[in-house]
Amino acid sequence: MAAAMDGAPLLWIALLLFSPDGMLMAPHKSVISLSPPWNRIFEGENVTLTCNRNNLPEDNLTTWFHGGTNFSTRTSNLDIVNANLQDNGTYECQNQNLPRSDPMYLELFRDWLLLQTSAEVVVEGSSLSLRCHGWKNWTVYSPIYYKDGQPFKYCYENNVSITITNMAASDSGTYHCTGFFTLKQKKQNKTYVSESLNITVIKGQQSKYFWLQLIIPLLVVILLVVDMGLFVSTDKQFKSLLKMKTTKKGNKLQNPHPGADPQGN
């Protein structure tokens, strides 16, 4: 029966070697995330940048790159407090033993109203969050969101962020928002308008391991068939051997005494 068991280890080894997870064991890049999740903020606001390792934050020595300089932090967080124009620009980070992250651009503004977004480049099928944000976090009354100059979302509540789900190529365009800071301004129709922002929707990149999604199920089926074949074949051999032993034992019981001496003694 030992031969029948050889298929199972082969199956597990194949799954480990040929699975996408097994082939993607190379270290991923470091990734920067934001809290709050907006890369467009007013001067004087606070934001925390986190250098994530394999999509999970870890407290370890992290190197940050900004404005042509680099510096290290003991944790994966970089806190920007009371942001000023010197904090404006591109940030990159690098966790220990991982490649450097893609650049993330932090943009600071001096304005009354600001359209904030979770991303300026969005993959098809994903979601996008937008917020019409007031200076010094002032309440924005009845914000209206526009795409390419046309309103597409009226909010009857105040300080409302919206989410567009299942983004498509047709959602690419120029966005802005409008709103009021007081009820008096609303009655007088004194509207504040944010600066416009271009949002682009791109097609998701097909994984270079896409072919594995087709091959792995076939490989699993083949190995299972081979494993079953080995089991059936070994089982037949075992039964045949057992039958032969039973037959010989039966012959001995039927003829327990030795035959006549061939020499006649």
C-alpha positions as CSV (number, residue, x, y, z in Angstrom):
1,M,0.0,0.0,0.0
2,A,3.0,2.3,0.3
3,A,3.0,3.1,-3.4
4,A,-0.6,4.3,-3.2
5,M,0.4,7.0,-0.7
6,D,3.1,8.5,-3.0
7,G,0.5,10.5,-5.0
8,A,-0.6,12.6,-2.0
9,P,2.8,14.2,-1.3
10,L,3.2,14.8,-5.0
11,L,-0.2,16.6,-5.0
12,W,0.8,18.9,-2.1
13,I,4.2,19.6,-3.5
14,A,2.7,20.6,-6.9
15,L,0.2,22.8,-5.2
16,L,2.9,24.6,-3.2
17,L,5.2,25.0,-6.2
18,F,2.7,26.0,-8.8
19,S,0.2,28.1,-6.8
20,P,0.3,31.8,-7.4
21,D,1.1,32.4,-3.7
22,G,4.0,30.0,-4.0
23,M,5.3,31.8,-7.0
24,L,4.9,35.2,-5.5
25,M,7.1,34.7,-2.5
26,A,9.3,37.5,-3.7
27,P,9.0,40.5,-1.3
28,H,6.3,43.0,-2.2
29,K,7.0,46.8,-2.3
30,S,6.4,49.0,0.7
31,V,3.1,50.8,0.3
32,I,2.1,54.2,1.7
33,S,-1.3,54.8,3.3
34,L,-2.8,57.9,4.7
35,S,-4.9,58.8,7.7
36,P,-7.2,60.6,7.1
37,P,-7.2,59.0,3.6
38,W,-6.8,62.2,1.6
39,N,-3.7,63.4,-0.2
40,R,-5.1,66.9,-0.8
41,I,-5.3,68.9,2.5
42,F,-5.4,72.4,3.7
43,E,-2.4,74.1,5.3
44,G,-2.5,73.7,9.0
45,E,-4.1,70.3,9.0
46,N,-2.6,67.0,10.3
47,V,-2.0,63.8,8.4
48,T,-0.3,60.5,9.2
49,L,1.6,58.6,6.5
50,T,2.1,54.9,7.2
51,C,4.6,52.7,5.4
52,N,2.9,49.3,5.1
53,R,4.8,46.0,4.8
54,N,2.9,43.4,2.7
55,N,-0.2,45.6,3.2
56,L,0.1,45.5,7.0
57,P,1.7,48.2,9.1
58,E,4.7,47.1,11.2
59,D,6.6,49.0,13.8
60,N,10.1,48.9,12.5
61,L,12.9,51.1,11.2
62,T,11.6,52.9,8.2
63,T,13.4,55.2,5.7
64,W,11.4,58.1,4.2
65,F,12.2,60.1,1.1
66,H,10.9,63.6,0.5
67,G,12.2,66.7,-1.4
68,G,15.5,65.1,-2.3
69,T,16.3,64.1,1.2
70,N,15.9,61.0,3.3
71,F,15.4,60.3,7.0
72,S,14.5,57.4,9.2
73,T,11.8,56.8,11.8
74,R,11.7,54.2,14.5
75,T,8.2,53.2,13.5
76,S,6.3,52.9,10.2
77,N,4.4,56.1,10.9
78,L,5.3,59.6,9.8
79,D,3.1,62.3,11.5
80,I,2.7,65.7,9.8
81,V,1.3,68.2,12.2
82,N,0.1,71.7,11.2
83,A,1.2,71.0,7.6
84,N,2.8,73.9,5.7
85,L,4.0,74.4,2.2
86,Q,7.3,72.7,3.0
87,D,5.4,69.5,3.5
88,N,4.0,69.6,0.0
89,G,5.5,67.2,-2.5
90,T,6.3,63.6,-3.2
91,Y,6.9,61.0,-0.5
92,E,8.4,57.5,-0.7
93,C,9.2,55.0,2.0
94,Q,11.2,51.8,2.4
95,N,10.7,49.2,5.1
96,Q,13.6,46.9,6.1
97,N,14.4,44.3,3.5
98,L,11.7,45.6,1.1
99,P,12.0,47.6,-2.1
100,R,11.1,51.3,-2.0
101,S,7.4,52.2,-2.3
102,D,5.8,53.9,-5.3
103,P,5.7,57.7,-4.9
104,M,2.7,59.4,-3.1
105,Y,2.1,63.1,-3.7
106,L,0.8,65.2,-0.8
107,E,-0.7,68.4,-2.0
108,L,-1.5,71.4,0.2
109,F,-4.0,74.2,-0.5
110,R,-5.0,77.7,0.6
111,D,-8.7,78.0,-0.4
112,W,-12.2,78.0,1.1
113,L,-13.4,74.8,-0.4
114,L,-11.4,71.7,-1.4
115,L,-12.5,68.5,-3.2
116,Q,-10.7,65.6,-1.6
117,T,-10.5,62.1,-3.2
118,S,-9.2,58.7,-2.1
119,A,-7.4,58.4,-5.4
120,E,-6.7,60.3,-8.6
121,V,-6.1,57.2,-10.7
122,V,-8.6,54.4,-10.2
123,V,-8.7,50.9,-11.4
124,E,-11.9,49.8,-13.3
125,G,-14.4,48.1,-10.9
126,S,-13.0,49.7,-7.8
127,S,-14.6,52.4,-5.6
128,L,-13.8,56.1,-5.3
129,S,-14.5,58.3,-2.3
130,L,-15.0,62.1,-2.6
131,R,-15.4,64.8,0.1
132,C,-16.2,68.4,-0.3
133,H,-14.1,69.8,2.5
134,G,-14.3,73.3,4.1
135,W,-11.4,75.5,5.3
136,K,-10.7,74.9,9.1
137,N,-13.2,72.0,8.8
138,W,-16.1,74.4,8.5
139,T,-19.4,72.9,7.9
140,V,-20.3,72.7,4.2
141,Y,-24.0,73.1,3.6
142,S,-25.7,71.2,0.8
143,P,-22.6,70.2,-1.2
144,I,-23.1,69.4,-4.9
145,Y,-20.6,67.3,-6.8
146,Y,-19.9,67.9,-10.5
147,K,-18.3,65.9,-13.3
148,D,-17.2,67.7,-16.4
149,G,-19.2,70.8,-15.4
150,Q,-22.5,68.8,-14.8
151,P,-23.9,68.1,-11.4
152,F,-24.3,64.4,-10.6
153,K,-24.8,64.3,-6.8
154,Y,-26.9,66.6,-4.7
155,C,-26.4,66.2,-0.9
156,Y,-29.2,67.5,1.4
157,E,-27.1,66.7,4.5
158,N,-24.0,68.7,5.5
159,N,-20.3,67.7,5.4
160,V,-21.2,64.6,3.4
161,S,-18.6,62.4,1.6
162,I,-19.8,60.2,-1.2
163,T,-18.6,56.9,-2.7
164,I,-18.8,56.0,-6.4
165,T,-18.8,52.2,-6.7
166,N,-17.8,50.0,-9.6
167,M,-15.9,52.8,-11.5
168,A,-15.8,52.5,-15.2
169,A,-13.9,54.2,-18.0
170,S,-16.8,56.6,-18.6
171,D,-16.2,57.9,-15.0
172,S,-12.9,59.5,-16.0
173,G,-13.2,63.3,-16.1
174,T,-12.8,66.6,-14.3
175,Y,-14.5,66.9,-10.9
176,H,-15.3,69.7,-8.5
177,C,-17.8,70.6,-5.8
178,T,-19.8,73.6,-4.5
179,G,-21.3,74.5,-1.2
180,F,-22.1,77.1,1.4
181,F,-20.7,77.9,4.9
182,T,-23.7,79.6,6.4
183,L,-27.5,79.4,6.0
184,K,-27.4,83.1,5.2
185,Q,-25.0,82.4,2.3
186,K,-27.4,79.6,1.1
187,K,-30.3,81.9,1.1
188,Q,-28.3,84.5,-0.8
189,N,-27.1,81.8,-3.1
190,K,-23.5,82.8,-2.4
191,T,-21.8,79.6,-3.6
192,Y,-18.2,78.6,-3.0
193,V,-16.5,76.5,-5.7
194,S,-13.6,74.1,-5.2
195,E,-10.7,73.8,-7.6
196,S,-11.2,71.2,-10.3
197,L,-9.5,67.8,-10.1
198,N,-8.8,65.3,-12.9
199,I,-9.7,61.6,-12.1
200,T,-8.6,58.9,-14.5
201,V,-10.0,55.3,-14.6
202,I,-7.6,52.7,-16.0
203,K,-8.0,49.0,-16.8
204,G,-6.7,46.6,-14.2
205,Q,-3.4,44.9,-15.2
206,Q,-3.8,41.2,-15.8
207,S,-1.5,39.2,-13.6
208,K,1.5,37.6,-15.3
209,Y,0.4,34.4,-13.4
210,F,-3.1,34.4,-14.9
211,W,-2.3,31.2,-16.9
212,L,-1.8,29.4,-13.6
213,Q,-5.5,29.9,-12.8
214,L,-6.2,27.7,-15.8
215,I,-3.4,25.2,-15.3
216,I,-3.6,24.5,-11.6
217,P,-7.1,23.0,-11.6
218,L,-6.1,20.7,-14.5
219,L,-2.9,19.8,-12.7
220,V,-4.9,19.0,-9.5
221,V,-7.3,16.7,-11.5
222,I,-4.4,14.9,-13.2
223,L,-2.6,14.3,-9.9
224,L,-5.8,13.0,-8.3
225,V,-6.4,10.6,-11.2
226,V,-2.8,9.4,-11.0
227,D,-3.2,9.0,-7.2
228,M,-6.4,7.0,-7.6
229,G,-4.8,4.9,-10.4
230,L,-1.9,4.1,-8.1
231,F,-4.2,3.2,-5.3
232,V,-6.4,0.9,-7.5
233,S,-3.3,-0.8,-9.1
234,T,-1.7,-1.4,-5.7
235,D,-4.9,-2.6,-4.3
236,K,-5.2,-5.2,-7.1
237,Q,-1.6,-6.3,-6.6
238,F,-2.2,-6.7,-2.9
239,K,-5.4,-8.8,-3.4
240,S,-3.7,-10.9,-6.0
241,L,-0.7,-11.6,-3.7
242,L,-3.1,-12.4,-0.9
243,K,-5.0,-14.8,-3.1
244,M,-1.8,-16.6,-4.1
245,K,-0.8,-17.0,-0.5
246,T,-4.2,-18.3,0.4
247,T,-4.1,-20.8,-2.5
248,K,-0.7,-22.2,-1.5
249,K,-1.8,-22.6,2.1
250,G,-4.9,-24.5,0.9
251,N,-2.8,-26.9,-1.2
252,K,-0.6,-27.7,1.8
253,L,-3.7,-28.5,3.9
254,Q,-5.1,-30.8,1.2
255,N,-1.8,-32.7,0.9
256,P,-0.1,-32.6,4.4
257,H,2.3,-35.6,3.8
258,P,5.2,-35.7,1.4
259,G,4.9,-37.8,-1.7
260,A,6.6,-41.2,-2.4
261,D,10.4,-41.3,-2.5
262,P,11.4,-40.9,-6.1
263,Q,14.3,-43.2,-5.5
264,G,12.0,-45.9,-4.2
265,N,13.5,-46.0,-0.7
